[in-house]
Amino acid sequence: MVGFRVPQVARRRAGCVQVRCGVLIDEYQRSKAYKNIFSAGVCVAIPPVEATPVPTGAPKTGYMIETMVSAIVHNIKDELAGQPVTTKATWNAICLADMGDTGAAFVALPQIPPRNVNWFKKGKWVHLAKIAFEKYFMRKMKNGTPEPIYEKYVLKALGIARLIR
Ligand SMILES: Cc1cc2nc3c(=O)[nH]c(=O)nc-3n(C[C@H](O)[C@H](O)[C@H](O)COP(=O)(O)OP(=O)(O)OC[C@H]3O[C@@H](n4cnc5c(N)ncnc54)[C@H](O)[C@@H]3O)c2cc1C
């Protein structure tokens, strides 16, 4: 993945971010410089997985980011209750990447190597699965149920969880 620059508003806070790579965080998704700032998604600083001829960043995908956000919600709740933060995100990844007339699906647990699970398949079925997933995802969001109980148990049976607690 190309190396994105993080928004200027984050870059202005000295000690909070690396110039290119994003917000430096601890294992609880908190900025290392400002513990009351949490960070999730593409703005998190993750070191490049390997040296490449052109600058690249570590891949970040939707489910992986959902695990980060879930951890942040638990940790903010704990902070507001005056408790120490304890929740870590798994950074697990399940991805359906649509490429038009074909697509690629992968499961990477966790997304950043070294991995416990590394599964990849390519084919037109991924394109169709992505269309079905989009409809399922939008329905979940409209109903306000981002993680239905049946989804949680199916993923758990496959060894895919959002949080380390
Ligand atoms: C081409 C492409 C294909 C991808 N395909 C897949 C896929 O198939 N499956 C998958 O899981 N992941 C995929 N990803 C990755 C996934 O889309 C991203 O990892 C994810 O969207 C990042 O989420 P985020 O919330 O961190 O950032 P974003 O989704 O980029 O959200 C950041 C938001 O912040 C806003 N913003 C920026 N600066 C400011 C500012 N100063 N003030 C206010 N708002 C601001 C932006 O407008 C944006 O809406 C793909 C990414 C790309 C680029």
The ligand as a MOL file (V3000), in Angstrom:
LIG
                    3D

  0  0  0     0  0            999 V3000
M  V30 BEGIN CTAB
M  V30 COUNTS 53 58 0 0 0
M  V30 BEGIN ATOM
M  V30 1 C -8.4940 1.7450 -3.2340 0
M  V30 2 C -8.6740 1.1320 -1.8670 0
M  V30 3 C -9.3380 -0.0770 -1.7550 0
M  V30 4 C -9.5190 -0.6540 -0.5010 0
M  V30 5 N -10.1940 -1.8280 -0.4240 0
M  V30 6 C -10.4380 -2.3800 0.7840 0
M  V30 7 C -11.1840 -3.5820 0.9080 0
M  V30 8 O -11.6450 -4.1490 -0.0750 0
M  V30 9 N -11.3970 -4.0890 2.1400 0
M  V30 10 C -10.9080 -3.4660 3.2570 0
M  V30 11 O -11.1210 -3.9620 4.3610 0
M  V30 12 N -10.1730 -2.3280 3.1710 0
M  V30 13 C -9.9380 -1.7780 1.9690 0
M  V30 14 N -9.2020 -0.6210 1.8600 0
M  V30 15 C -8.6560 -0.0310 3.0690 0
M  V30 16 C -9.7320 0.7210 3.8420 0
M  V30 17 O -10.5850 1.3840 2.9480 0
M  V30 18 C -9.0710 1.7380 4.7210 0
M  V30 19 O -8.1040 1.0590 5.5080 0
M  V30 20 C -10.0990 2.4030 5.6280 0
M  V30 21 O -11.0890 3.0600 4.8860 0
M  V30 22 C -9.4040 3.4160 6.4850 0
M  V30 23 O -10.3420 3.9290 7.3880 0
M  V30 24 P -10.0190 5.2100 8.2340 0
M  V30 25 O -11.2870 5.5390 8.9660 0
M  V30 26 O -8.7740 5.0230 9.0090 0
M  V30 27 O -9.6820 6.3420 7.1620 0
M  V30 28 P -10.5960 6.9200 6.0120 0
M  V30 29 O -11.6260 5.9310 5.5690 0
M  V30 30 O -9.6470 7.4630 4.9960 0
M  V30 31 O -11.3600 8.0950 6.7560 0
M  V30 32 C -10.7040 9.2930 7.1220 0
M  V30 33 C -11.7180 10.3990 7.0270 0
M  V30 34 O -11.1570 11.5800 7.5890 0
M  V30 35 C -11.4920 12.6530 6.7700 0
M  V30 36 N -10.5080 13.7230 7.0150 0
M  V30 37 C -9.2180 13.7870 6.6010 0
M  V30 38 N -8.6350 14.9220 7.0370 0
M  V30 39 C -9.5760 15.5840 7.7370 0
M  V30 40 C -9.5930 16.8100 8.4410 0
M  V30 41 N -8.5020 17.5970 8.5210 0
M  V30 42 N -10.7380 17.1650 9.0460 0
M  V30 43 C -11.8260 16.3840 8.9920 0
M  V30 44 N -11.8780 15.2080 8.3550 0
M  V30 45 C -10.7740 14.8120 7.7310 0
M  V30 46 C -11.4560 12.1030 5.3620 0
M  V30 47 O -12.2280 12.8730 4.4840 0
M  V30 48 C -12.0950 10.7210 5.5740 0
M  V30 49 O -13.4920 10.7270 5.4590 0
M  V30 50 C -9.0170 -0.0180 0.6330 0
M  V30 51 C -8.3470 1.1980 0.5190 0
M  V30 52 C -8.1750 1.7620 -0.7050 0
M  V30 53 C -7.4630 3.0970 -0.8210 0
M  V30 END ATOM
M  V30 BEGIN BOND
M  V30 1 1 1 2
M  V30 2 1 2 3
M  V30 3 2 2 52
M  V30 4 2 3 4
M  V30 5 1 4 5
M  V30 6 1 4 50
M  V30 7 2 5 6
M  V30 8 1 6 7
M  V30 9 1 6 13
M  V30 10 2 7 8
M  V30 11 1 7 9
M  V30 12 1 9 10
M  V30 13 2 10 11
M  V30 14 1 10 12
M  V30 15 2 12 13
M  V30 16 1 13 14
M  V30 17 1 14 15
M  V30 18 1 14 50
M  V30 19 1 15 16
M  V30 20 1 16 17
M  V30 21 1 16 18
M  V30 22 1 18 19
M  V30 23 1 18 20
M  V30 24 1 20 21
M  V30 25 1 20 22
M  V30 26 1 22 23
M  V30 27 1 23 24
M  V30 28 2 24 25
M  V30 29 1 24 26
M  V30 30 1 24 27
M  V30 31 1 27 28
M  V30 32 2 28 29
M  V30 33 1 28 30
M  V30 34 1 28 31
M  V30 35 1 31 32
M  V30 36 1 32 33
M  V30 37 1 33 34
M  V30 38 1 33 48
M  V30 39 1 34 35
M  V30 40 1 35 36
M  V30 41 1 35 46
M  V30 42 1 36 37
M  V30 43 1 36 45
M  V30 44 2 37 38
M  V30 45 1 38 39
M  V30 46 1 39 40
M  V30 47 2 39 45
M  V30 48 1 40 41
M  V30 49 2 40 42
M  V30 50 1 42 43
M  V30 51 2 43 44
M  V30 52 1 44 45
M  V30 53 1 46 47
M  V30 54 1 46 48
M  V30 55 1 48 49
M  V30 56 2 50 51
M  V30 57 1 51 52
M  V30 58 1 52 53
M  V30 END BOND
M  V30 END CTAB
M  END
